[in-house]
Amino acid sequence: MGFGKAFGFSLVTFIGINFLFVIITETITGDLNTLFSDITTNPLVLFFVFFGPIVYMPGQVVQLIYFSLSGGVYDINFIGLILTLIGSIIAPLIASLIAGKTGENKMGSLGGWFLTAIVSGLAIGLLVFINPAVLAYYGLAPTIDTFVLSLLGGVVNGIFYGTFALLFASIEPY
């Protein structure tokens, strides 16, 4: 029961925080109307809204933050990029902490978060087969490499943030 509860709560938390960060970012940069028009023309864009940050590996996010801060150009697109990258760190971190607290044991907590990361990576990767035009719109090549890299991003994020789920997992008194 702890595994399913950890998976459910972490998946809902991950999707909710990703959606919140996308809405805040698009509102600040002034592209909210563009996002909603993209969603109405192609609803599969919601896969990127809900599961997008899972394709970024944690070290890649930190490196992108560093390079964008050292670039020296601080405009409205810079703020949007920084918010997106911060969301790529905050969403899996909070979702893994929620999985750690709701799982009844350490393996349930780790497994719940890891399954959330794998499902998220698969959701982005399956767009290669479902609708490659959405991937091309976001600058990704619709090849098998994109599928493998999105699944690899899910595995790496599952392992990396799974340590936080283990740290915050409930310990049995017996």
matplotlib code that plots the C-alpha trace (Angstrom):
import matplotlib.pyplot as plt

x = [0.0, 2.9, 4.3, 1.0, 0.4, 3.9, 3.6, 0.2, 1.1, 4.5, 3.0, 0.3, 2.8, 5.2, 2.6, 1.1, 4.4, 5.5, 2.2, 2.5, 6.1, 5.1, 2.1, 4.2, 7.1, 4.8, 2.9, 6.1, 7.5, 4.2, 3.8, 0.8, -1.5, 0.9, 1.0, -2.8, -3.0, -0.4, -2.4, -5.6, -4.0, -2.1, -3.1, 0.0, 1.9, 0.5, 3.0, 5.8, 3.8, 3.3, 6.4, 9.0, 11.6, 12.3, 14.4, 16.9, 19.5, 20.3, 23.9, 22.7, 20.3, 23.0, 25.3, 22.6, 21.9, 25.6, 26.0, 22.9, 24.0, 27.5, 26.1, 25.5, 22.2, 19.5, 16.2, 12.7, 13.7, 16.5, 14.0, 11.9, 14.8, 15.9, 12.4, 12.1, 15.4, 14.5, 11.3, 13.3, 15.0, 12.1, 9.5, 11.3, 12.8, 9.4, 7.8, 10.5, 10.1, 6.3, 7.0, 9.4, 6.8, 3.8, 5.6, 5.2, 8.7, 11.9, 11.4, 7.9, 9.1, 12.0, 9.9, 7.0, 9.3, 11.3, 8.1, 7.0, 10.3, 10.1, 6.5, 7.4, 10.4, 8.2, 5.5, 8.0, 9.7, 6.5, 5.9, 8.6, 6.1, 2.8, 3.4, 7.0, 5.9, 5.5, 9.1, 10.3, 8.4, 10.4, 13.7, 14.0, 14.8, 12.0, 14.5, 14.9, 17.8, 15.2, 13.2, 16.3, 17.5, 14.2, 14.0, 17.6, 16.6, 13.8, 16.2, 18.9, 16.3, 14.8, 18.1, 19.3, 16.1, 15.3, 18.0, 15.9, 12.9, 15.0, 16.1, 12.6, 11.1, 9.3, 11.2, 9.3, 9.5, 9.8]
y = [0.0, 2.4, 2.0, 2.9, 5.8, 7.2, 6.8, 8.5, 11.4, 12.0, 11.8, 14.3, 16.6, 16.4, 17.2, 20.0, 21.8, 21.5, 23.0, 25.8, 26.7, 26.6, 29.0, 31.4, 31.4, 31.9, 34.7, 36.6, 36.2, 37.2, 33.9, 32.5, 33.1, 31.3, 28.4, 28.1, 28.4, 25.6, 23.5, 24.0, 23.2, 20.2, 18.8, 16.7, 19.8, 19.1, 16.2, 18.9, 21.0, 18.1, 16.0, 18.2, 18.7, 15.0, 15.0, 17.3, 15.6, 17.3, 18.2, 19.5, 21.9, 23.3, 23.7, 25.6, 27.9, 28.7, 29.4, 31.6, 33.6, 34.1, 35.2, 38.7, 39.3, 39.8, 40.4, 38.9, 35.8, 35.3, 35.4, 32.8, 30.5, 30.7, 30.0, 27.0, 25.7, 26.3, 24.4, 21.6, 21.2, 22.0, 19.8, 16.4, 17.4, 18.1, 15.1, 12.8, 14.3, 13.7, 10.1, 9.7, 10.9, 9.0, 5.7, 3.3, 2.0, 2.9, 0.6, 1.9, 5.5, 4.9, 2.7, 5.2, 8.1, 5.9, 4.8, 8.4, 9.4, 6.4, 7.2, 10.8, 9.9, 7.5, 10.1, 12.4, 9.5, 8.1, 11.4, 10.1, 7.4, 9.3, 12.7, 13.7, 17.2, 18.2, 17.2, 19.1, 22.2, 22.1, 21.6, 17.8, 15.4, 12.8, 9.9, 6.8, 8.7, 11.1, 8.2, 6.6, 10.0, 10.8, 7.4, 7.8, 11.2, 9.4, 6.8, 9.3, 11.6, 8.6, 7.5, 11.0, 12.3, 8.8, 9.4, 12.3, 9.9, 7.5, 10.2, 11.3, 7.8, 6.7, 4.2, 1.3, 1.1, -2.7]
z = [0.0, 0.7, -2.8, -4.5, -2.2, -2.7, -6.5, -6.6, -4.4, -6.0, -9.5, -8.7, -6.9, -9.8, -12.4, -10.3, -9.6, -13.2, -14.3, -11.7, -12.9, -16.5, -15.9, -13.8, -16.4, -19.3, -17.5, -16.7, -20.2, -21.8, -23.7, -21.9, -24.9, -27.1, -24.8, -24.7, -28.4, -28.8, -26.4, -28.4, -31.7, -30.4, -26.9, -26.8, -25.7, -22.3, -22.1, -22.0, -19.5, -17.1, -17.6, -19.3, -16.6, -16.3, -19.4, -17.8, -15.7, -12.4, -13.3, -16.7, -14.9, -12.6, -15.6, -17.5, -14.5, -14.3, -18.0, -18.1, -15.0, -16.4, -19.8, -18.5, -20.5, -17.9, -19.7, -19.4, -21.3, -18.8, -15.9, -17.8, -18.3, -14.7, -13.5, -15.8, -14.6, -10.9, -11.6, -13.0, -9.6, -7.3, -8.9, -8.6, -5.3, -3.7, -5.4, -4.1, -0.6, -0.8, -1.9, 1.0, 3.6, 2.1, 1.5, 4.5, 4.2, 2.5, -0.5, -1.0, -0.9, -3.3, -5.6, -5.7, -6.7, -9.2, -10.9, -11.1, -12.8, -15.2, -16.2, -16.7, -18.9, -20.9, -21.4, -23.1, -25.0, -26.4, -28.3, -30.7, -31.8, -31.2, -32.7, -33.8, -34.8, -31.1, -30.5, -33.5, -32.2, -29.0, -30.7, -30.1, -32.9, -33.3, -33.4, -31.2, -29.5, -28.0, -26.7, -25.1, -23.6, -22.1, -20.5, -19.3, -17.9, -16.0, -14.6, -13.6, -11.9, -10.3, -8.8, -7.9, -6.3, -4.9, -2.3, -0.9, -0.9, 1.1, 3.5, 4.3, 4.3, 7.4, 9.6, 11.0, 14.8, 14.8]

ax = plt.figure().add_subplot(projection="3d")
ax.plot(x, y, z, "-o")
ax.set_aspect("equal")
plt.show()
